Amino acid sequence: MSAIDNTPTNLNLQGPQHFKFIMNRAPMTEFFLQKCNIPDITMPIAKQPTFFNSIPHPGNELNYGPLNISFLLDENWNNFLEIHNWLRGIAGPESDTEHTRLGNEDLGYGIKSDIQILVLSSKKNPTIKFTYVDAFPTSLRGFMFDTTRTDAPQVGIQATFAYTLYNVDISDV
């Protein structure tokens, strides 16, 4: 693209279904995943007080929004239990052994785990990789059983994750 011609070289648009979610800590959740978001990133401004109006300046920290996912519940509840047991292991609601057991699991993961989202091109090739560093679940939404439904829908589950930061990489995909 030259300074005179600002036409992009690639005119394909990003499709919302072109992604791959990778969470080695919870492979059943990964398999049944339907939706995930690319969270907000914000930088609060610093204000310099003056006699008249405050002058805004760039801040010195970033705030990352939550990573939200939606997945279908499998019949054996394996994916629900992956997140549920992870949450219980972090909080240890009954005893310290739950927390200790989470840190000593054979999976090789501790309390936190990286999560990746690969963004795919229109030809399904990875183009961008988002890595959510030191992620952990903060909520697992409940759901309602419903005998009045006649269309036999699948049960959808939602979970939310916090993380330290996310990195965006287009060179190592």
N, CA, C and O of each residue as an XYZ file, in Angstrom:
692
protein
N       0.850     -1.168      0.000
C       0.000      0.000      0.000
C       0.903      1.241      0.000
O       1.722      1.412      0.903
N       0.760      2.072     -0.971
C       1.571      3.282     -1.075
C       0.866      4.441     -0.368
O      -0.278      4.325      0.073
N       1.575      5.543     -0.275
C       0.998      6.727      0.364
C      -0.164      7.275     -0.450
O      -1.079      7.885      0.103
N      -0.132      7.061     -1.756
C      -1.201      7.556     -2.615
C      -2.378      6.588     -2.634
O      -3.534      7.007     -2.587
N      -2.083      5.300     -2.703
C      -3.127      4.277     -2.764
C      -3.266      3.628     -1.391
O      -2.394      2.859     -0.986
N      -4.327      3.918     -0.679
C      -4.519      3.359      0.648
C      -5.467      2.155      0.655
O      -6.064      1.841      1.684
N      -5.602      1.491     -0.479
C      -6.440      0.298     -0.558
C      -5.717     -0.864      0.126
O      -4.568     -1.150     -0.212
N      -6.365     -1.539      1.080
C      -5.719     -2.681      1.749
C      -5.418     -3.793      0.745
O      -6.118     -3.951     -0.256
N      -4.370     -4.555      1.028
C      -4.022     -5.668      0.149
C      -4.935     -6.867      0.375
O      -5.118     -7.673     -0.537
N      -5.507     -7.004      1.552
C      -6.422     -8.106      1.859
C      -7.790     -7.504      2.170
O      -7.940     -6.776      3.151
N      -8.773     -7.800      1.349
C     -10.113     -7.236      1.526
C     -11.062     -8.185      2.251
O     -12.242     -7.870      2.405
N     -10.566     -9.355      2.706
C     -11.409    -10.298      3.440
C     -11.720     -9.752      4.826
O     -10.867     -9.139      5.467
N     -12.936     -9.976      5.278
C     -13.353     -9.543      6.611
C     -13.219    -10.703      7.589
O     -13.271    -11.870      7.200
N     -13.047    -10.368      8.853
C     -12.916    -11.401      9.881
C     -14.273    -12.021     10.168
O     -15.234    -11.306     10.449
N     -14.360    -13.329     10.102
C     -15.592    -14.038     10.438
C     -15.644    -14.340     11.926
O     -14.626    -14.734     12.496
N     -16.800    -14.169     12.584
C     -16.890    -14.398     14.024
C     -16.755    -15.872     14.415
O     -16.540    -16.170     15.590
N     -16.873    -16.786     13.477
C     -16.753    -18.206     13.780
C     -15.350    -18.738     13.482
O     -15.109    -19.936     13.625
N     -14.426    -17.876     13.074
C     -13.077    -18.302     12.705
C     -12.119    -18.134     13.885
O     -11.358    -17.169     13.954
N     -12.174    -19.084     14.801
C     -11.266    -19.055     15.948
C     -11.084    -20.459     16.489
O     -11.887    -21.356     16.233
N     -10.017    -20.627     17.239
C      -9.767    -21.883     17.947
C      -9.401    -21.517     19.369
O      -8.523    -20.687     19.602
N     -10.072    -22.134     20.310
C      -9.869    -21.867     21.728
C      -9.017    -22.988     22.306
O      -9.330    -24.163     22.109
N      -7.947    -22.647     23.014
C      -7.037    -23.661     23.572
C      -6.904    -23.435     25.074
O      -6.383    -22.415     25.523
N      -7.391    -24.419     25.843
C      -7.260    -24.387     27.300
C      -6.874    -25.797     27.746
O      -7.732    -26.615     28.078
N      -5.561    -26.068     27.747
C      -5.088    -27.409     28.091
C      -5.519    -27.851     29.479
O      -5.628    -29.049     29.741
N      -5.760    -26.915     30.356
C      -6.178    -27.205     31.731
C      -7.570    -27.816     31.770
O      -7.907    -28.523     32.720
N      -8.382    -27.555     30.752
C      -9.762    -28.047     30.717
C     -10.108    -28.493     29.290
O     -10.825    -27.784     28.585
N      -9.611    -29.652     28.859
C      -9.800    -30.065     27.463
C     -11.251    -30.357     27.080
O     -11.623    -30.148     25.925
N     -12.075    -30.828     28.002
C     -13.484    -31.095     27.669
C     -14.235    -29.785     27.450
O     -15.096    -29.700     26.575
N     -13.913    -28.777     28.233
C     -14.516    -27.460     28.049
C     -14.092    -26.895     26.697
O     -14.906    -26.335     25.964
N     -12.819    -27.047     26.380
C     -12.300    -26.586     25.088
C     -13.052    -27.245     23.931
O     -13.404    -26.577     22.959
N     -13.299    -28.551     24.033
C     -13.935    -29.295     22.941
C     -15.363    -28.824     22.693
O     -15.785    -28.722     21.541
N     -16.120    -28.532     23.764
C     -17.529    -28.163     23.629
C     -17.753    -26.645     23.593
O     -18.892    -26.182     23.670
N     -16.676    -25.882     23.477
C     -16.787    -24.425     23.483
C     -17.569    -23.921     22.272
O     -17.389    -24.408     21.156
N     -18.436    -22.943     22.508
C     -19.194    -22.312     21.426
C     -18.814    -20.855     21.219
O     -18.733    -20.390     20.082
N     -18.580    -20.126     22.313
C     -18.323    -18.694     22.215
C     -17.211    -18.299     23.177
O     -17.037    -18.900     24.237
N     -16.469    -17.282     22.785
C     -15.504    -16.632     23.678
C     -15.349    -15.197     23.201
O     -15.637    -14.884     22.046
N     -14.908    -14.355     24.069
C     -14.750    -12.952     23.705
C     -13.281    -12.561     23.708
O     -12.449    -13.212     24.341
N     -12.979    -11.500     23.000
C     -11.703    -10.811     23.150
C     -12.030     -9.655     24.088
O     -12.740     -8.727     23.702
N     -11.513     -9.703     25.332
C     -11.911     -8.719     26.335
C     -11.445     -7.294     26.036
O     -10.532     -7.056     25.245
N     -12.112     -6.370     26.701
C     -11.740     -4.960     26.638
C     -10.369     -4.766     27.266
O      -9.945     -5.541     28.124
N      -9.695     -3.732     26.830
C      -8.481     -3.269     27.491
C      -8.622     -1.759     27.611
O      -8.879     -1.074     26.621
N      -8.456     -1.247     28.809
C      -8.605      0.188     29.029
C      -7.409      0.726     29.810
O      -6.755      0.000     30.559
N      -7.148      1.988     29.619
C      -6.097      2.668     30.357
C      -6.724      3.888     31.019
O      -7.065      4.854     30.336
N      -6.878      3.857     32.335
C      -7.421      5.041     33.002
C      -6.492      6.240     32.795
O      -5.269      6.104     32.788
N      -7.096      7.400     32.627
C      -6.288      8.597     32.418
C      -5.867      9.187     33.762
O      -6.558      9.046     34.771
N      -4.741      9.834     33.742
C      -4.282     10.595     34.908
C      -4.686     12.043     34.664
O      -4.560     12.553     33.551
N      -5.167     12.694     35.700
C      -5.595     14.085     35.546
C      -4.647     15.002     36.299
O      -4.337     14.793     37.472
N      -4.203     16.013     35.590
C      -3.355     17.034     36.194
C      -4.259     18.206     36.577
O      -4.806     18.884     35.707
N      -4.409     18.436     37.861
C      -5.272     19.552     38.257
C      -4.638     20.900     37.890
O      -3.432     21.102     38.033
N      -5.471     21.789     37.426
C      -5.034     23.160     37.156
C      -6.085     24.099     37.753
O      -7.110     23.661     38.276
N      -5.809     25.364     37.662
C      -6.744     26.350     38.206
C      -8.076     26.340     37.461
O      -9.123     26.635     38.038
N      -8.025     25.993     36.160
C      -9.241     26.012     35.353
C      -9.811     24.595     35.188
O     -10.732     24.205     35.905
N      -9.276     23.860     34.275
C      -9.742     22.497     34.021
C      -8.604     21.511     34.249
O      -7.432     21.852     34.088
N      -8.954     20.307     34.618
C      -7.937     19.260     34.718
C      -7.470     18.883     33.331
O      -8.255     18.847     32.383
N      -6.181     18.602     33.220
C      -5.604     18.223     31.932
C      -5.404     16.708     31.931
O      -4.730     16.169     32.809
N      -5.990     16.019     30.946
C      -5.821     14.566     30.910
C      -4.449     14.169     30.351
O      -3.933     14.796     29.427
N      -3.879     13.120     30.932
C      -2.610     12.551     30.479
C      -2.773     11.029     30.423
O      -3.616     10.460     31.116
N      -1.953     10.378     29.588
C      -2.026      8.914     29.574
C      -1.723      8.353     30.955
O      -0.859      8.858     31.672
N      -2.444      7.305     31.313
C      -2.224      6.654     32.601
C      -1.010      5.749     32.561
O      -0.285      5.704     31.567
N      -0.794      5.025     33.654
C       0.370      4.142     33.715
C      -0.004      2.704     34.069
O       0.830      1.949     34.569
N      -1.239      2.332     33.812
C      -1.652      0.948     34.033
C      -2.726      0.587     33.016
O      -3.386      1.453     32.443
N      -2.879     -0.714     32.810
C      -3.915     -1.219     31.921
C      -4.889     -2.056     32.725
O      -4.488     -2.785     33.632
N      -6.151     -1.955     32.399
C      -7.180     -2.783     33.014
C      -7.752     -3.693     31.931
O      -8.177     -3.233     30.871
N      -7.753     -4.988     32.220
C      -8.250     -5.965     31.270
C      -9.625     -6.448     31.714
O      -9.837     -6.773     32.882
N     -10.555     -6.490     30.761
C     -11.887     -7.009     31.048
C     -11.847     -8.517     31.204
O     -10.839     -9.143     30.879
N     -12.932     -9.115     31.699
C     -12.964    -10.563     31.904
C     -13.045    -11.327     30.584
O     -13.597    -10.843     29.597
N     -12.484    -12.523     30.595
C     -12.602    -13.450     29.474
C     -13.827    -14.311     29.734
O     -13.875    -15.039     30.726
N     -14.812    -14.235     28.857
C     -16.067    -14.972     29.019
C     -16.159    -16.055     27.957
O     -15.845    -15.831     26.788
N     -16.596    -17.231     28.383
C     -16.778    -18.331     27.437
C     -18.157    -18.953     27.635
O     -18.748    -18.863     28.711
N     -18.652    -19.582     26.582
C     -19.891    -20.357     26.633
C     -19.602    -21.715     26.005
O     -18.951    -21.805     24.964
N     -20.093    -22.765     26.648
C     -19.884    -24.104     26.122
C     -21.109    -24.961     26.404
O     -21.901    -24.661     27.298
N     -21.253    -26.030     25.630
C     -22.356    -26.962     25.825
C     -21.984    -27.975     26.890
O     -20.848    -28.445     26.952
N     -22.956    -28.304     27.726
C     -22.734    -29.275     28.796
C     -22.751    -30.678     28.215
O     -23.720    -31.074     27.568
N     -21.676    -31.436     28.443
C     -21.673    -32.817     27.974
C     -22.461    -33.691     28.951
O     -22.619    -33.332     30.118
N     -22.949    -34.824     28.481
C     -23.855    -35.671     29.252
C     -23.255    -36.172     30.567
O     -23.984    -36.387     31.535
N     -21.951    -36.357     30.611
C     -21.301    -36.806     31.845
C     -20.839    -35.657     32.728
O     -20.234    -35.882     33.776
N     -21.116    -34.444     32.317
C     -20.780    -33.223     33.054
C     -19.266    -33.041     33.224
O     -18.827    -32.350     34.143
N     -18.481    -33.645     32.360
C     -17.022    -33.548     32.492
C     -16.538    -32.109     32.382
O     -15.692    -31.675     33.165
N     -17.075    -31.359     31.405
C     -16.590    -29.984     31.224
C     -17.047    -29.074     32.364
O     -16.286    -28.208     32.797
N     -18.247    -29.248     32.845
C     -18.719    -28.477     33.995
C     -17.809    -28.748     35.205
O     -17.402    -27.826     35.912
N     -17.503    -30.027     35.421
C     -16.690    -30.403     36.573
C     -15.242    -29.918     36.458
O     -14.603    -29.656     37.477
N     -14.717    -29.795     35.237
C     -13.371    -29.246     35.078
C     -13.295    -27.850     35.685
O     -12.379    -27.545     36.449
N     -14.257    -27.012     35.343
C     -14.253    -25.635     35.855
C     -14.676    -25.601     37.316
O     -14.077    -24.883     38.116
N     -15.695    -26.366     37.672
C     -16.176    -26.425     39.048
C     -15.060    -26.847     40.009
O     -14.836    -26.197     41.031
N     -14.373    -27.923     39.682
C     -13.313    -28.413     40.567
C     -12.124    -27.463     40.603
O     -11.439    -27.359     41.620
N     -11.881    -26.775     39.503
C     -10.828    -25.761     39.482
C     -11.178    -24.634     40.443
O     -10.329    -24.199     41.222
N     -12.418    -24.156     40.398
C     -12.872    -23.113     41.319
C     -12.778    -23.573     42.774
O     -12.275    -22.849     43.633
N     -13.266    -24.783     43.036
C     -13.207    -25.306     44.412
C     -11.780    -25.456     44.883
O     -11.472    -25.185     46.044
N     -10.909    -25.886     43.992
C      -9.508    -26.031     44.366
C      -8.856    -24.709     44.703
O      -7.999    -24.647     45.585
N      -9.249    -23.651     44.015
C      -8.696    -22.329     44.302
C      -9.189    -21.832     45.656
O      -8.399    -21.371     46.481
N     -10.490    -21.926     45.881
C     -11.078    -21.358     47.096
C     -10.990    -22.296     48.288
O     -10.971    -21.830     49.428
N     -10.935    -23.627     48.057
C     -10.869    -24.584     49.157
C     -11.967    -24.393     50.179
O     -11.662    -24.173     51.351
N     -13.262    -24.469     49.785
C     -14.337    -24.124     50.708
C     -14.488    -25.066     51.908
O     -15.036    -24.666     52.935
N     -14.019    -26.288     51.795
C     -14.178    -27.211     52.925
C     -12.895    -27.405     53.718
O     -12.929    -27.564     54.938
N     -11.760    -27.391     53.018
C     -10.492    -27.578     53.725
C      -9.340    -27.166     52.822
O      -9.507    -26.942     51.623
N      -8.175    -27.073     53.431
C      -6.976    -26.734     52.664
C      -6.570    -27.845     51.713
O      -5.809    -27.601     50.777
N      -7.058    -29.059     51.930
C      -6.646    -30.174     51.070
C      -7.139    -29.982     49.634
O      -6.476    -30.423     48.695
N      -8.288    -29.331     49.450
C      -8.767    -29.066     48.094
C      -7.780    -28.163     47.352
O      -7.454    -28.400     46.189
N      -7.319    -27.145     48.036
C      -6.360    -26.212     47.447
C      -5.028    -26.914     47.177
O      -4.440    -26.736     46.110
N      -4.561    -27.694     48.119
C      -3.302    -28.422     47.960
C      -3.397    -29.429     46.831
O      -2.455    -29.582     46.053
N      -4.531    -30.124     46.733
C      -4.723    -31.127     45.685
C      -4.670    -30.473     44.310
O      -4.113    -31.053     43.378
N      -5.232    -29.291     44.166
C      -5.210    -28.588     42.884
C      -3.778    -28.278     42.464
O      -3.431    -28.429     41.292
N      -2.961    -27.855     43.390
C      -1.568    -27.540     43.088
C      -0.721    -28.755     42.781
O       0.319    -28.634     42.134
N      -1.148    -29.933     43.235
C      -0.368    -31.156     43.053
C      -0.952    -32.089     42.006
O      -0.542    -33.247     41.925
N      -1.895    -31.620     41.206
C      -2.530    -32.489     40.222
C      -1.527    -33.039     39.228
O      -0.516    -32.404     38.928
N      -1.815    -34.216     38.727
C      -0.959    -34.862     37.741
C      -0.959    -34.124     36.406
O      -0.093    -34.380     35.569
N      -1.899    -33.222     36.188
C      -1.978    -32.494     34.928
C      -0.771    -31.589     34.712
O      -0.492    -31.174     33.588
N      -0.064    -31.288     35.784
C       1.060    -30.382     35.671
C       0.654    -28.919     35.718
O       1.477    -28.040     35.461
N      -0.602    -28.646     36.042
C      -1.089    -27.276     36.138
C      -1.310    -26.947     37.600
O      -1.641    -27.818     38.405
N      -1.127    -25.712     37.927
C      -1.400    -25.263     39.272
C      -2.730    -24.532     39.316
O      -3.694    -24.921     38.655
N      -2.765    -23.487     40.089
C      -3.985    -22.715     40.258
C      -4.294    -21.901     39.001
O      -5.460    -21.709     38.655
N      -3.262    -21.430     38.327
C      -3.453    -20.615     37.130
C      -2.940    -21.362     35.898
O      -2.068    -22.226     35.990
N      -3.501    -21.008     34.754
C      -3.105    -21.654     33.505
C      -3.296    -20.671     32.355
O      -4.251    -19.894     32.350
N      -2.404    -20.703     31.398
C      -2.569    -19.848     30.224
C      -3.701    -20.378     29.342
O      -3.943    -21.582     29.271
N      -4.377    -19.459     28.682
C      -5.436    -19.784     27.722
C      -5.077    -19.063     26.426
O      -4.594    -17.931     26.450
N      -5.315    -19.725     25.296
C      -5.021    -19.107     24.014
C      -6.257    -19.093     23.122
O      -7.082    -20.005     23.152
N      -6.357    -18.043     22.339
C      -7.348    -17.960     21.273
C      -6.575    -17.704     19.986
O      -5.872    -16.701     19.858
N      -6.712    -18.618     19.042
C      -6.124    -18.435     17.727
C      -7.198    -17.884     16.801
O      -8.256    -18.493     16.646
N      -6.940    -16.763     16.198
C      -7.855    -16.182     15.230
C      -7.465    -16.758     13.871
O      -6.291    -16.760     13.500
N      -8.469    -17.248     13.131
C      -8.215    -17.909     11.858
C      -8.624    -17.024     10.690
O      -9.558    -16.229     10.790
N      -7.913    -17.176      9.590
C      -8.238    -16.432      8.371
C      -9.446    -17.072      7.694
O      -9.984    -18.072      8.169
N      -9.856    -16.484      6.589
C     -10.976    -17.049      5.831
C     -10.643    -18.431      5.281
O     -11.544    -19.192      4.926
N      -9.356    -18.758      5.210
C      -8.924    -20.088      4.765
C      -8.606    -21.000      5.947
O      -8.011    -22.063      5.774
N      -9.008    -20.575      7.159
C      -8.840    -21.334      8.400
C      -7.384    -21.495      8.831
O      -7.043    -22.457      9.520
N      -6.539    -20.573      8.434
C      -5.150    -20.565      8.886
C      -5.020    -19.595     10.048
O      -5.628    -18.525     10.016
N      -4.236    -19.940     11.087
C      -4.054    -19.018     12.204
C      -3.326    -17.747     11.764
O      -2.306    -17.810     11.078
N      -3.860    -16.606     12.164
C      -3.251    -15.326     11.802
C      -2.825    -14.521     13.025
O      -1.839    -13.785     12.974
N      -3.560    -14.659     14.112
C      -3.265    -13.912     15.338
C      -3.455    -14.848     16.519
O      -4.367    -15.676     16.535
N      -2.576    -14.705     17.511
C      -2.698    -15.515     18.731
C      -2.815    -14.587     19.930
O      -1.953    -13.740     20.163
N      -3.902    -14.758     20.694
C      -4.079    -14.076     21.973
C      -3.713    -15.072     23.068
O      -4.255    -16.178     23.098
N      -2.811    -14.703     23.960
C      -2.451    -15.555     25.086
C      -2.827    -14.835     26.371
O      -2.318    -13.753     26.665
N      -3.717    -15.443     27.123
C      -4.173    -14.914     28.412
C      -3.302    -15.552     29.482
O      -3.405    -16.750     29.747
N      -2.447    -14.748     30.091
C      -1.417    -15.230     31.002
C      -1.983    -15.397     32.412
O      -2.666    -14.518     32.937
N      -1.677    -16.560     33.011
C      -2.080    -16.861     34.397
C      -3.585    -16.721     34.605
O      -4.028    -16.053     35.540
N      -4.357    -17.342     33.743
C      -5.819    -17.271     33.840
C      -6.334    -18.242     34.901
O      -5.723    -19.274     35.181
N      -7.473    -17.878     35.478
C      -8.161    -18.749     36.428
C      -9.645    -18.389     36.414
O     -10.003    -17.240     36.158
N     -10.509    -19.371     36.691
C     -11.950    -19.090     36.659
C     -12.375    -18.254     37.858
O     -11.859    -18.412     38.965
N     -13.332    -17.359     37.610
C     -13.903    -16.569     38.701
C     -15.394    -16.834     38.868
O     -15.968    -16.531     39.914
N     -16.021    -17.399     37.836
C     -17.434    -17.756     37.979
C     -17.796    -18.862     37.000
O     -17.220    -18.989     35.920
N     -18.759    -19.646     37.416
C     -19.355    -20.692     36.594
C     -20.849    -20.532     36.785
O     -21.386    -20.832     37.851
N     -21.515    -20.059     35.749
C     -22.942    -19.751     35.882
C     -23.775    -21.016     35.985
O     -23.490    -22.035     35.356
N     -24.802    -20.913     36.791
C     -25.756    -22.005     36.907
C     -26.718    -22.011     35.727
O     -26.659    -21.135     34.864
N     -27.581    -22.978     35.694
C     -28.567    -23.090     34.621
C     -29.821    -23.728     35.187
O     -29.829    -24.218     36.316
N     -30.867    -23.717     34.402
C     -32.155    -24.218     34.853
C     -32.555    -25.440     34.032
O     -32.555    -25.402     32.801
N     -32.902    -26.542     34.739
C     -33.559    -27.650     34.062
C     -34.987    -27.218     33.768
O     -35.565    -26.460     34.547
N     -35.577    -27.681     32.659
C     -36.882    -27.184     32.243
C     -37.650    -28.285     31.519
O     -37.319    -28.633     30.386
N     -38.665    -28.828     32.164
C     -39.460    -29.888     31.540
C     -40.521    -29.342     30.589
O     -41.175    -30.111     29.885
N     -40.694    -28.025     30.562
C     -41.699    -27.445     29.666
C     -41.178    -27.252     28.252
O     -41.958    -26.988     27.337
N     -39.875    -27.379     28.062
C     -39.288    -27.208     26.726
C     -39.540    -28.464     25.902
O     -39.266    -29.574     26.358
N     -40.044    -28.298     24.725
C     -40.312    -29.442     23.853
C     -39.310    -29.543     22.706
O     -39.292    -30.542     21.987
N     -38.482    -28.526     22.531
C     -37.542    -28.539     21.415
C     -36.212    -29.208     21.751
O     -35.319    -29.250     20.906
N     -36.063    -29.732     22.971
C     -34.874    -30.467     23.422
C     -33.566    -29.741     23.121
O     -32.692    -30.295     22.455
N     -33.422    -28.501     23.609
C     -32.167    -27.791     23.372
C     -31.044    -28.360     24.252
O     -31.297    -29.043     25.244
N     -29.835    -28.069     23.871
C     -28.702    -28.452     24.706
C     -28.570    -27.430     25.833
O     -29.053    -26.302     25.737
N     -27.909    -27.854     26.888
C     -27.682    -26.967     28.026
C     -26.394    -26.192     27.776
O     -25.337    -26.780     27.547
N     -26.494    -24.879     27.823
C     -25.333    -24.013     27.654
C     -24.830    -23.524     28.996
O     -25.621    -23.160     29.866
N     -23.533    -23.513     29.163
C     -22.887    -23.083     30.404
C     -22.008    -21.882     30.090
O     -21.450    -21.786     28.997
N     -21.884    -20.971     31.042
C     -21.010    -19.816     30.873
C     -20.022    -19.767     32.028
O     -20.367    -20.051     33.175
N     -18.801    -19.405     31.707
C     -17.754    -19.255     32.717
C     -16.997    -17.960     32.438
O     -16.921    -17.495     31.301
N     -16.447    -17.399     33.491
C     -15.677    -16.166     33.396
C     -14.300    -16.400     33.996
O     -14.155    -17.090     35.005
N     -13.290    -15.813     33.360
C     -11.910    -15.976     33.801
C     -11.261    -14.614     34.008
O     -11.532    -13.662     33.277
N     -10.408    -14.541     35.009
C      -9.526    -13.393     35.212
C      -8.131    -13.841     34.782
O      -7.867    -15.040     34.684
N      -7.245    -12.892     34.527
C      -5.891    -13.200     34.074
C      -5.028    -11.976     34.341
O      -5.539    -10.883     34.588
N      -3.735    -12.168     34.290
C      -2.816    -11.073     34.571
C      -2.795    -10.057     33.441
O      -2.912     -8.854     33.676
N      -2.645    -10.543     32.208
C      -2.615     -9.699     31.021
C      -2.789    -10.599     29.820
O      -2.724    -11.823     29.934
N      -3.012     -9.989     28.661
C      -2.972    -10.814     27.464
C      -2.001    -10.242     26.460
O      -1.830     -9.029     26.346
N      -1.366    -11.152     25.728
C      -0.421    -10.798     24.692
C      -1.043    -11.106     23.341
O      -1.784    -12.078     23.192
N      -0.739    -10.276     22.365
C      -1.221    -10.470     21.000
C       0.017    -10.676     20.133
O       0.930     -9.851     20.131
N       0.036    -11.780     19.401
C       1.189    -12.104     18.586
C       0.750    -12.467     17.182
O      -0.106    -13.333     17.004
N       1.324    -11.817     16.183
C       1.019    -12.173     14.795
C       2.213    -12.820     14.103
O       2.097    -13.275     12.965
N       3.356    -12.867     14.778
C       4.532    -13.421     14.127
C       4.749    -14.890     14.440
O       5.361    -15.597     13.639
N       4.267    -15.373     15.578
C       4.535    -16.738     16.023
C       3.279    -17.581     16.017
O       2.995    -18.288     16.984
N       2.521    -17.509     14.929
C       1.256    -18.240     14.872
C       1.409    -19.475     14.011
O       0.451    -20.228     13.838
